[in-house]
Amino acid sequence: MTPQDHNKIIALGFAVFAAIFGFTFVLLMLVSLGVFLGLGFSMAADSGDNTHAGIGIAGGIFAVIFYLALAIVFVLPTAVAGWKAFKRRPRARIWGTIAAIAVIGIAPLGTVLGVYALWFLFSAQGKDFYSAA
């Protein structure tokens, strides 16, 4: 395979991972927010004490912050790496390394993509490909 083919596979893989994880984190964030708010407001209505609603709101805010932090750690590097690899930018090698390390622990597909990306990015072909870009 040519370096261009490897680059296409890596760009597509990172883009798909970013889309799947982005959608999953948004979905989990909305579900968690709804659960916390629903529990807080239902406990406040049952007990007549409004502090339970505040606890639900605080839990919802925590859930939003938690999933945004996860998105920044996992989705942002993979999306940027996919975009830069697709555009054949020289910094795609740096972003690809960061993204590969971020997804390598997500078995089994993340492990395969992460190892494949690291293999290509640190090979002589990958170094030449991105230095010429």
N, CA, C and O atoms as a DFTB+ gen file, in Angstrom:
532 C
 N C O
     1  1       0.837      -1.189       0.000
     2  2       0.000       0.000       0.000
     3  2       0.879       1.249       0.000
     4  3       1.986       1.250       0.540
     5  1       0.378       2.276      -0.597
     6  2       1.112       3.530      -0.656
     7  2       0.859       4.334       0.619
     8  3      -0.108       4.075       1.337
     9  1       1.721       5.302       0.899
    10  2       1.480       6.160       2.067
    11  2       0.160       6.919       1.978
    12  3      -0.458       7.215       3.001
    13  1      -0.277       7.237       0.749
    14  2      -1.553       7.916       0.594
    15  2      -2.713       7.028       1.048
    16  3      -3.673       7.513       1.646
    17  1      -2.621       5.731       0.765
    18  2      -3.656       4.797       1.196
    19  2      -3.690       4.678       2.716
    20  3      -4.762       4.679       3.320
    21  1      -2.512       4.577       3.332
    22  2      -2.450       4.521       4.792
    23  2      -3.035       5.788       5.400
    24  3      -3.758       5.729       6.394
    25  1      -2.721       6.931       4.804
    26  2      -3.233       8.203       5.298
    27  2      -4.752       8.261       5.194
    28  3      -5.415       8.756       6.106
    29  1      -5.308       7.764       4.100
    30  2      -6.771       7.748       3.944
    31  2      -7.438       6.884       4.997
    32  3      -8.466       7.264       5.558
    33  1      -6.858       5.723       5.268
    34  2      -7.426       4.818       6.273
    35  2      -7.379       5.462       7.652
    36  3      -8.349       5.394       8.407
    37  1      -6.257       6.083       7.979
    38  2      -6.118       6.728       9.288
    39  2      -7.082       7.909       9.405
    40  3      -7.736       8.074      10.435
    41  1      -7.173       8.724       8.364
    42  2      -8.079       9.877       8.396
    43  2      -9.522       9.426       8.549
    44  3     -10.264       9.989       9.355
    45  1      -9.923       8.430       7.796
    46  2     -11.292       7.925       7.894
    47  2     -11.551       7.284       9.255
    48  3     -12.611       7.487       9.848
    49  1     -10.593       6.517       9.747
    50  2     -10.754       5.881      11.048
    51  2     -10.906       6.889      12.170
    52  3     -11.776       6.734      13.026
    53  1     -10.077       7.917      12.178
    54  2     -10.179       8.937      13.218
    55  2     -11.472       9.740      13.076
    56  3     -12.080      10.109      14.081
    57  1     -11.893      10.011      11.863
    58  2     -13.138      10.747      11.663
    59  2     -14.344       9.943      12.152
    60  3     -15.246      10.493      12.783
    61  1     -14.356       8.653      11.862
    62  2     -15.458       7.796      12.315
    63  2     -15.462       7.699      13.837
    64  3     -16.518       7.786      14.465
    65  1     -14.289       7.519      14.428
    66  2     -14.220       7.460      15.885
    67  2     -14.700       8.751      16.520
    68  3     -15.437       8.719      17.505
    69  1     -14.292       9.893      15.969
    70  2     -14.719      11.183      16.515
    71  2     -16.232      11.347      16.395
    72  3     -16.876      11.856      17.313
    73  1     -16.798      10.922      15.278
    74  2     -18.252      11.038      15.107
    75  2     -18.997      10.129      16.075
    76  3     -19.979      10.546      16.689
    77  1     -18.541       8.902      16.211
    78  2     -19.223       7.955      17.106
    79  2     -19.112       8.423      18.552
    80  3     -20.107       8.442      19.276
    81  1     -17.905       8.799      18.977
    82  2     -17.742       9.226      20.361
    83  2     -18.424      10.558      20.624
    84  3     -18.986      10.755      21.701
    85  1     -18.391      11.460      19.685
    86  2     -19.088      12.729      19.865
    87  2     -20.577      12.514      20.055
    88  3     -21.181      13.093      20.959
    89  1     -21.170      11.691      19.217
    90  2     -22.598      11.392      19.345
    91  2     -22.893      10.691      20.659
    92  3     -23.875      11.012      21.328
    93  1     -22.049       9.731      21.036
    94  2     -22.261       8.980      22.273
    95  2     -22.156       9.892      23.494
    96  3     -22.975       9.796      24.407
    97  1     -21.163      10.768      23.519
    98  2     -21.013      11.656      24.673
    99  2     -22.162      12.644      24.774
   100  3     -22.626      12.935      25.876
   101  1     -22.627      13.162      23.655
   102  2     -23.776      14.072      23.701
   103  2     -25.013      13.330      24.187
   104  3     -25.768      13.852      25.008
   105  1     -25.224      12.127      23.690
   106  2     -26.378      11.334      24.122
   107  2     -26.306      11.015      25.617
   108  3     -27.292      11.180      26.334
   109  1     -25.147      10.561      26.086
   110  2     -24.991      10.261      27.508
   111  2     -25.122      11.513      28.369
   112  3     -25.669      11.452      29.470
   113  1     -24.631      12.635      27.882
   114  2     -24.751      13.879      28.621
   115  2     -26.212      14.280      28.775
   116  3     -26.635      14.676      29.861
   117  1     -26.979      14.181      27.705
   118  2     -28.390      14.550      27.775
   119  2     -29.186      13.598      28.663
   120  3     -30.060      14.035      29.411
   121  1     -28.892      12.314      28.586
   122  2     -29.588      11.346      29.432
   123  2     -29.241      11.589      30.897
   124  3     -30.126      11.587      31.752
   125  1     -27.969      11.798      31.189
   126  2     -27.560      12.057      32.574
   127  2     -28.170      13.345      33.101
   128  3     -28.624      13.398      34.244
   129  1     -28.183      14.367      32.287
   130  2     -28.794      15.632      32.687
   131  2     -30.269      15.437      32.994
   132  3     -30.765      15.938      34.003
   133  1     -30.970      14.717      32.136
   134  2     -32.390      14.459      32.367
   135  2     -32.643      13.640      33.622
   136  3     -33.591      13.906      34.360
   137  1     -31.795      12.641      33.866
   138  2     -31.961      11.803      35.061
   139  2     -31.732      12.627      36.323
   140  3     -32.538      12.566      37.252
   141  1     -30.648      13.397      36.370
   142  2     -30.369      14.197      37.553
   143  2     -31.455      15.241      37.802
   144  3     -31.915      15.404      38.932
   145  1     -31.860      15.942      36.755
   146  2     -32.899      16.955      36.930
   147  2     -34.229      16.317      37.319
   148  3     -34.933      16.822      38.193
   149  1     -34.568      15.211      36.671
   150  2     -35.817      14.526      37.007
   151  2     -35.841      14.027      38.439
   152  3     -36.840      14.195      39.138
   153  1     -34.749      13.414      38.885
   154  2     -34.688      12.936      40.263
   155  2     -34.717      14.085      41.259
   156  3     -35.404      14.013      42.278
   157  1     -33.977      15.138      40.968
   158  2     -33.946      16.283      41.878
   159  2     -35.298      16.945      42.018
   160  3     -35.732      17.239      43.132
   161  1     -35.967      17.183      40.913
   162  2     -37.265      17.842      40.973
   163  2     -38.351      16.934      41.536
   164  3     -39.261      17.408      42.217
   165  1     -38.267      15.629      41.259
   166  2     -39.280      14.727      41.829
   167  2     -39.081      14.576      43.338
   168  3     -40.059      14.495      44.082
   169  1     -37.829      14.537      43.799
   170  2     -37.594      14.487      45.249
   171  2     -38.024      15.788      45.913
   172  3     -38.542      15.773      47.030
   173  1     -37.814      16.911      45.235
   174  2     -38.242      18.196      45.795
   175  2     -39.763      18.267      45.877
   176  3     -40.306      18.807      46.841
   177  1     -40.452      17.730      44.879
   178  2     -41.916      17.752      44.897
   179  2     -42.468      16.813      45.964
   180  3     -43.477      17.121      46.600
   181  1     -41.815      15.674      46.164
   182  2     -42.292      14.717      47.164
   183  2     -42.064      15.209      48.583
   184  3     -42.930      15.045      49.442
   185  1     -40.921      15.803      48.836
   186  2     -40.590      16.195      50.202
   187  2     -41.001      17.630      50.529
   188  3     -41.111      17.989      51.701
   189  1     -41.225      18.432      49.525
   190  2     -41.557      19.838      49.747
   191  2     -40.329      20.684      50.063
   192  3     -40.464      21.864      50.386
   193  1     -39.139      20.106      49.976
   194  2     -37.892      20.808      50.268
   195  2     -37.189      21.104      48.952
   196  3     -36.878      20.188      48.192
   197  1     -36.939      22.374      48.682
   198  2     -36.348      22.762      47.399
   199  2     -34.852      22.488      47.309
   200  3     -34.273      22.644      46.234
   201  1     -34.200      22.081      48.411
   202  2     -32.768      21.780      48.323
   203  2     -32.518      20.549      47.459
   204  3     -31.447      20.414      46.866
   205  1     -33.496      19.654      47.385
   206  2     -33.335      18.481      46.530
   207  2     -33.278      18.878      45.054
   208  3     -32.571      18.248      44.267
   209  1     -34.010      19.906      44.687
   210  2     -33.942      20.393      43.308
   211  2     -32.560      20.963      43.023
   212  3     -32.027      20.794      41.927
   213  1     -31.982      21.638      44.009
   214  2     -30.626      22.169      43.847
   215  2     -29.599      21.070      43.687
   216  3     -28.647      21.204      42.918
   217  1     -29.793      19.979      44.419
   218  2     -28.880      18.837      44.283
   219  2     -29.006      18.242      42.880
   220  3     -28.001      17.878      42.269
   221  1     -30.232      18.142      42.371
   222  2     -30.431      17.640      41.013
   223  2     -29.803      18.537      39.965
   224  3     -29.207      18.058      39.000
   225  1     -29.938      19.846      40.158
   226  2     -29.334      20.796      39.216
   227  2     -27.810      20.698      39.284
   228  3     -27.145      20.714      38.248
   229  1     -27.245      20.597      40.504
   230  2     -25.795      20.472      40.654
   231  2     -25.295      19.172      40.006
   232  3     -24.246      19.160      39.361
   233  1     -26.050      18.083      40.180
   234  2     -25.671      16.823      39.539
   235  2     -25.727      16.922      38.028
   236  3     -24.869      16.370      37.339
   237  1     -26.730      17.619      37.501
   238  2     -26.835      17.818      36.057
   239  2     -25.694      18.648      35.512
   240  3     -25.161      18.353      34.442
   241  1     -25.313      19.690      36.245
   242  2     -24.186      20.520      35.821
   243  2     -22.892      19.706      35.852
   244  3     -22.066      19.814      34.946
   245  1     -22.718      18.888      36.900
   246  2     -21.542      18.032      36.981
   247  2     -21.497      17.056      35.802
   248  3     -20.435      16.832      35.221
   249  1     -22.647      16.478      35.450
   250  2     -22.685      15.531      34.327
   251  2     -22.292      16.224      33.023
   252  3     -21.550      15.656      32.221
   253  1     -22.777      17.432      32.807
   254  2     -22.433      18.169      31.592
   255  2     -20.934      18.463      31.561
   256  3     -20.289      18.278      30.528
   257  1     -20.380      18.917      32.675
   258  2     -18.948      19.217      32.727
   259  2     -18.124      17.946      32.515
   260  3     -17.114      17.967      31.811
   261  1     -18.557      16.840      33.124
   262  2     -17.841      15.571      32.995
   263  2     -17.794      15.108      31.540
   264  3     -16.731      14.739      31.041
   265  1     -18.940      15.124      30.858
   266  2     -18.954      14.653      29.477
   267  2     -18.278      15.637      28.525
   268  3     -17.734      15.219      27.503
   269  1     -18.298      16.919      28.833
   270  2     -17.537      17.873      28.018
   271  2     -16.037      17.636      28.166
   272  3     -15.291      17.733      27.192
   273  1     -15.597      17.324      29.384
   274  2     -14.181      17.022      29.595
   275  2     -13.785      15.756      28.840
   276  3     -12.719      15.707      28.227
   277  1     -14.638      14.732      28.881
   278  2     -14.352      13.520      28.116
   279  2     -14.296      13.805      26.617
   280  3     -13.456      13.254      25.907
   281  1     -15.187      14.662      26.144
   282  2     -15.189      15.008      24.728
   283  2     -13.913      15.749      24.344
   284  3     -13.366      15.529      23.264
   285  1     -13.439      16.626      25.225
   286  2     -12.209      17.358      24.933
   287  2     -11.019      16.405      24.877
   288  3     -10.118      16.580      24.057
   289  1     -11.019      15.399      25.748
   290  2      -9.888      14.472      25.796
   291  2      -9.920      13.468      24.644
   292  3      -8.879      13.161      24.064
   293  1     -11.115      12.951      24.308
   294  2     -11.198      11.869      23.328
   295  2     -11.668      12.316      21.939
   296  3     -11.127      11.850      20.937
   297  1     -12.642      13.191      21.859
   298  2     -13.240      13.541      20.568
   299  2     -12.431      14.608      19.840
   300  3     -12.185      14.491      18.639
   301  1     -12.023      15.634      20.550
   302  2     -11.312      16.736      19.894
   303  2     -10.016      16.289      19.206
   304  3      -9.811      16.623      18.039
   305  1      -9.133      15.544      19.889
   306  2      -7.905      15.131      19.180
   307  2      -8.170      14.218      17.987
   308  3      -7.498      14.331      16.962
   309  1      -9.150      13.307      18.110
   310  2      -9.408      12.414      16.979
   311  2     -10.039      13.167      15.813
   312  3      -9.751      12.868      14.654
   313  1     -10.894      14.137      16.107
   314  2     -11.494      14.926      15.025
   315  2     -10.449      15.782      14.324
   316  3     -10.420      15.855      13.096
   317  1      -9.597      16.426      15.103
   318  2      -8.548      17.260      14.505
   319  2      -7.559      16.399      13.720
   320  3      -7.126      16.777      12.631
   321  1      -7.203      15.236      14.280
   322  2      -6.271      14.338      13.577
   323  2      -6.873      13.843      12.268
   324  3      -6.188      13.797      11.247
   325  1      -8.143      13.475      12.293
   326  2      -8.800      13.029      11.065
   327  2      -8.834      14.126      10.013
   328  3      -8.570      13.876       8.837
   329  1      -9.162      15.347      10.440
   330  2      -9.240      16.468       9.507
   331  2      -7.867      16.804       8.928
   332  3      -7.729      17.002       7.721
   333  1      -6.858      16.867       9.788
   334  2      -5.517      17.220       9.312
   335  2      -4.930      16.114       8.433
   336  3      -4.221      16.402       7.469
   337  1      -5.217      14.864       8.755
   338  2      -4.736      13.773       7.901
   339  2      -5.455      13.794       6.558
   340  3      -4.847      13.534       5.520
   341  1      -6.757      14.105       6.580
   342  2      -7.514      14.200       5.329
   343  2      -6.964      15.311       4.436
   344  3      -6.897      15.161       3.216
   345  1      -6.572      16.426       5.054
   346  2      -6.025      17.556       4.302
   347  2      -4.518      17.443       4.064
   348  3      -3.926      18.304       3.413
   349  1      -3.897      16.381       4.592
   350  2      -2.456      16.117       4.440
   351  2      -1.600      17.261       4.975
   352  3      -0.649      17.699       4.327
   353  1      -1.947      17.726       6.145
   354  2      -1.188      18.790       6.795
   355  2       0.018      18.195       7.528
   356  3      -0.051      17.057       7.992
   357  1       1.113      18.939       7.639
   358  2       2.294      18.425       8.340
   359  2       2.026      18.123       9.812
   360  3       2.615      17.193      10.363
   361  1       1.163      18.880      10.450
   362  2       0.851      18.652      11.873
   363  2      -0.051      17.445      12.085
   364  3      -0.363      17.111      13.228
   365  1      -0.471      16.794      11.036
   366  2      -1.319      15.605      11.169
   367  2      -0.579      14.495      11.892
   368  3      -1.197      13.668      12.563
   369  1       0.702      14.471      11.764
   370  2       1.489      13.432      12.446
   371  2       1.434      13.627      13.960
   372  3       1.302      12.653      14.701
   373  1       1.531      14.854      14.420
   374  2       1.463      15.139      15.858
   375  2       0.066      14.839      16.391
   376  3      -0.089      14.150      17.399
   377  1      -0.953      15.366      15.703
   378  2      -2.334      15.130      16.140
   379  2      -2.705      13.655      16.026
   380  3      -3.460      13.137      16.850
   381  1      -2.183      12.986      15.019
   382  2      -2.449      11.558      14.868
   383  2      -1.852      10.750      16.001
   384  3      -2.460       9.785      16.463
   385  1      -0.670      11.131      16.452
   386  2      -0.054      10.443      17.589
   387  2      -0.876      10.644      18.853
   388  3      -1.103       9.697      19.606
   389  1      -1.320      11.870      19.089
   390  2      -2.155      12.155      20.263
   391  2      -3.457      11.367      20.189
   392  3      -3.873      10.763      21.178
   393  1      -4.100      11.369      19.030
   394  2      -5.363      10.652      18.868
   395  2      -5.182       9.148      18.992
   396  3      -6.029       8.468      19.571
   397  1      -4.087       8.623      18.454
   398  2      -3.840       7.185      18.542
   399  2      -3.654       6.759      19.995
   400  3      -4.149       5.710      20.407
   401  1      -2.953       7.561      20.758
   402  2      -2.771       7.248      22.176
   403  2      -4.103       7.350      22.919
   404  3      -4.361       6.578      23.842
   405  1      -4.950       8.303      22.517
   406  2      -6.246       8.464      23.182
   407  2      -7.180       7.284      22.915
   408  3      -7.936       6.895      23.805
   409  1      -7.148       6.709      21.718
   410  2      -8.102       5.643      21.386
   411  2      -7.532       4.243      21.556
   412  3      -8.262       3.265      21.393
   413  1      -6.257       4.120      21.877
   414  2      -5.646       2.795      21.908
   415  2      -6.228       1.913      23.015
   416  3      -6.191       0.688      22.903
   417  1      -6.747       2.495      24.049
   418  2      -7.312       1.703      25.133
   419  2      -8.745       1.284      24.922
   420  3      -9.303       0.580      25.763
   421  1      -9.359       1.688      23.838
   422  2     -10.757       1.369      23.565
   423  2     -10.788       0.123      22.683
   424  3     -10.692       0.201      21.458
   425  1     -10.922      -1.018      23.339
   426  2     -10.843      -2.307      22.641
   427  2     -12.156      -2.626      21.947
   428  3     -13.207      -2.216      22.440
   429  1     -12.148      -3.322      20.853
   430  2     -11.025      -3.780      20.051
   431  2     -10.671      -2.833      18.910
   432  3      -9.523      -2.806      18.467
   433  1     -11.635      -2.060      18.429
   434  2     -11.374      -1.249      17.235
   435  2     -10.425      -0.086      17.505
   436  3      -9.604       0.253      16.653
   437  1     -10.528       0.519      18.672
   438  2      -9.616       1.605      19.013
   439  2      -8.187       1.128      19.123
   440  3      -7.252       1.832      18.744
   441  1      -8.026      -0.073      19.644
   442  2      -6.685      -0.645      19.748
   443  2      -6.087      -0.882      18.371
   444  3      -4.922      -0.565      18.127
   445  1      -6.881      -1.432      17.485
   446  2      -6.408      -1.694      16.122
   447  2      -6.067      -0.381      15.416
   448  3      -5.009      -0.266      14.798
   449  1      -6.957       0.604      15.505
   450  2      -6.706       1.889      14.860
   451  2      -5.512       2.593      15.476
   452  3      -4.691       3.163      14.757
   453  1      -5.404       2.562      16.798
   454  2      -4.289       3.230      17.464
   455  2      -2.947       2.611      17.117
   456  3      -1.987       3.328      16.837
   457  1      -2.871       1.285      17.132
   458  2      -1.613       0.605      16.792
   459  2      -1.265       0.841      15.322
   460  3      -0.109       1.096      14.986
   461  1      -2.262       0.755      14.454
   462  2      -2.027       0.976      13.019
   463  2      -1.546       2.407      12.766
   464  3      -0.610       2.627      11.999
   465  1      -2.194       3.373      13.416
   466  2      -1.803       4.763      13.221
   467  2      -0.395       5.010      13.745
   468  3       0.411       5.662      13.081
   469  1      -0.095       4.494      14.932
   470  2       1.257       4.672      15.471
   471  2       2.305       3.993      14.595
   472  3       3.396       4.526      14.390
   473  1       1.964       2.809      14.079
   474  2       2.895       2.112      13.190
   475  2       3.203       2.959      11.961
   476  3       4.366       3.122      11.593
   477  1       2.161       3.499      11.325
   478  2       2.386       4.283      10.114
   479  2       3.050       5.625      10.429
   480  3       3.966       6.041       9.720
   481  1       2.599       6.298      11.476
   482  2       3.121       7.629      11.769
   483  2       4.600       7.606      12.146
   484  3       5.320       8.568      11.880
   485  1       5.058       6.515      12.763
   486  2       6.463       6.426      13.152
   487  2       7.308       5.623      12.171
   488  3       8.502       5.430      12.400
   489  1       6.708       5.155      11.086
   490  2       7.488       4.456      10.069
   491  2       8.205       5.477       9.189
   492  3       7.899       6.669       9.224
   493  1       9.145       5.001       8.414
   494  2       9.889       5.886       7.512
   495  2       8.957       6.491       6.461
   496  3       9.086       7.661       6.104
   497  1       8.007       5.670       5.966
   498  2       7.036       6.180       4.980
   499  2       6.199       7.309       5.569
   500  3       5.971       8.324       4.910
   501  1       5.744       7.136       6.800
   502  2       4.907       8.153       7.442
   503  2       5.680       9.448       7.694
   504  3       5.168      10.544       7.467
   505  1       6.897       9.307       8.156
   506  2       7.724      10.493       8.391
   507  2       7.965      11.251       7.090
   508  3       7.870      12.478       7.054
   509  1       8.276      10.519       6.026
   510  2       8.497      11.158       4.724
   511  2       7.223      11.774       4.176
   512  3       7.247      12.869       3.612
   513  1       6.103      11.068       4.342
   514  2       4.835      11.547       3.821
   515  2       4.430      12.874       4.453
   516  3       4.024      13.804       3.756
   517  1       4.541      12.954       5.769
   518  2       4.105      14.178       6.448
   519  2       5.148      15.274       6.425
   520  3       4.806      16.444       6.594
   521  1       6.407      14.934       6.222
   522  2       7.405      15.996       6.087
   523  2       7.325      16.632       4.705
   524  3       7.671      17.802       4.541
   525  1       6.874      15.876       3.713
   526  2       6.729      16.407       2.361
   527  2       5.425      17.174       2.197
   528  3       5.284      17.974       1.271
   529  1       4.477      16.934       3.087
   530  2       3.161      17.595       2.975
   531  2       3.278      18.995       3.359
   532  3       2.288      19.727       3.335
